[in-house]
């Protein structure tokens, strides 16, 4: 009976999470167009609804009803399954992400490992799509993606080792709680190098500018999803935005103290404690999402070899150095 | 154990003609080894409209609108180039005011063209914001073109012997205001890209052309000057009012993408400076030479047969009539935004050119692409195409 109860509760939680997430993703596309619009001195969506607020809904409707073209010579089964792999991987990561105290679908002990592991599976979707498309541009895009993901996954993982050392746990809730024990309430300050590496690797992991090489529309036309259209194309976009949210949530949890506010701040302004944790969490997540948009409006794209050089010659040594420093401090203090 | 011979299969990629970064309809066949380009073969001709051949069947004046379509991003300069060639052919002296107006307009066209260049070049390298900023500023110039010529892109404004119509004070005021504000806008682009590490990494030391190579390849314009060669038609063979205005010719050092970029950015400022001087020094007087070629059209085109609609060039000047009698040839060139744009005309004393040939800078520049691309990476190809700034309209003609 208890198992059924747990399954029902988890399903219910998952559905709520799913719904809210999808809404967030839809409006993240809107927010991106608005933010970029302001950076680039244009309006962004304005016509559908007040200030174009219904634009994401209109987009979804359009993409669902658009003709789904599958080129003749593609490997049909893999072509069809590829976007689903990306999407499923991106969605699955949210199973362990706590958004507030005890607000999590599954509070597992290896949460951090799980997120990194599952996020890596998304690469399969990209490689499969590129390979099955039977198009050279798509193939090049997927090859780039594979190399990029492998390189930056290492840096991403290593950048989080400092956090793990400090929190002495892989559990994401534990990591947040541990940060509350310090007066500054965040791992951001002691782990500033780790945070830097994480942010750069997060941009690369989610294929965002300046690391959007797998799609690089001016070089590879659209890269791995060049042959996709309609709803299948939008699934890739969905996965990309979900990955953005996932990485932002991870940055918030591991470096920004998740849903908590620094104790020192709370002491100075006790009224802040009245604001629910989820608000803090979302604010921190959206700061990172804004970072994604802002960088897109500012930076050009790296070249493939430069991207690799940054990954292997800058980020990984930096992350290793961070681990060393953290370990020494941890041992002696 | 036997040594295994590894066979490397090269990937042949067709970049273009519908590729977003091939600046028109350039087609490059790239033989790749991984991401490294082993061989690059450019193919042109997808935009061929036979302008040179068509003009042999049209009178000089009728050919003028065709020149608009060559380099459609700076049609004013093409018009001026063609008019100068015909003026040289028939020996017409252009009034001073017209010369200044033409100079002004040519520099406006240069700014317009360079704006499209910086926009697309930045977009190729991934900086979309610059694209929109540049398009915003180009818009104000296009509006000014529209004010005077009635057209925005293909203006057909200069005439053999002058210009079509005069400019008014409102236009001059607006243009002056633009020249005051424009250097600030250029700084805006520079803030976005010039101090950007990613941009510098993508451009410095990439696509190097030495001065010697640049001369051997016949490169001109900012592409040549980026390699450190001081050559500018405006300085060496001044036409229109270029000998009456002061300006500098920016020259690069290393011949890489960054130097070509810097040259064009400095040209922005120089062009604004030239326009300003033209406005300040603009003399009063006629805008078309007295003995200029005039088009004699039938009085009422609606009433007559199609076969009777004949465009004819005539002049009352005896000297010119004699001059035209001879079978002669002429070459005149101007400094277009992309480089030296030359018109070579063979005249058989009829009202139509016997032969016309355009020396288009884009055509020459497209030839250097394999040299630039081979051995580099896919991403460098588009950066290189952007840096040599080609327009396929004039490349294909």
Boltz contact constraints between the chains, C-beta under 6 A:
constraints:
  - contact:
      token1: [A, 39]
      token2: [B, 129]
      max_distance: 6.0
  - contact:
      token1: [A, 40]
      token2: [B, 129]
      max_distance: 6.0
  - contact:
      token1: [A, 40]
      token2: [B, 132]
      max_distance: 6.0
  - contact:
      token1: [A, 136]
      token2: [B, 13]
      max_distance: 6.0
  - contact:
      token1: [A, 210]
      token2: [B, 198]
      max_distance: 6.0
  - contact:
      token1: [A, 218]
      token2: [B, 20]
      max_distance: 6.0
  - contact:
      token1: [A, 218]
      token2: [B, 21]
      max_distance: 6.0
  - contact:
      token1: [A, 218]
      token2: [B, 124]
      max_distance: 6.0
  - contact:
      token1: [A, 218]
      token2: [B, 382]
      max_distance: 6.0
  - contact:
      token1: [A, 219]
      token2: [B, 378]
      max_distance: 6.0
  - contact:
      token1: [A, 219]
      token2: [B, 379]
      max_distance: 6.0
  - contact:
      token1: [A, 219]
      token2: [B, 382]
      max_distance: 6.0
  - contact:
      token1: [A, 297]
      token2: [B, 129]
      max_distance: 6.0
  - contact:
      token1: [A, 299]
      token2: [B, 198]
      max_distance: 6.0
  - contact:
      token1: [A, 300]
      token2: [B, 125]
      max_distance: 6.0
  - contact:
      token1: [A, 300]
      token2: [B, 126]
      max_distance: 6.0
  - contact:
      token1: [A, 300]
      token2: [B, 127]
      max_distance: 6.0
  - contact:
      token1: [A, 300]
      token2: [B, 198]
      max_distance: 6.0
  - contact:
      token1: [A, 300]
      token2: [B, 199]
      max_distance: 6.0
  - contact:
      token1: [A, 301]
      token2: [B, 126]
      max_distance: 6.0
  - contact:
      token1: [A, 302]
      token2: [B, 198]
      max_distance: 6.0
  - contact:
      token1: [A, 303]
      token2: [B, 202]
      max_distance: 6.0
  - contact:
      token1: [A, 303]
      token2: [B, 377]
      max_distance: 6.0
  - contact:
      token1: [A, 303]
      token2: [B, 379]
      max_distance: 6.0
  - contact:
      token1: [A, 304]
      token2: [B, 35]
      max_distance: 6.0
  - contact:
      token1: [A, 304]
      token2: [B, 377]
      max_distance: 6.0
  - contact:
      token1: [A, 306]
      token2: [B, 201]
      max_distance: 6.0
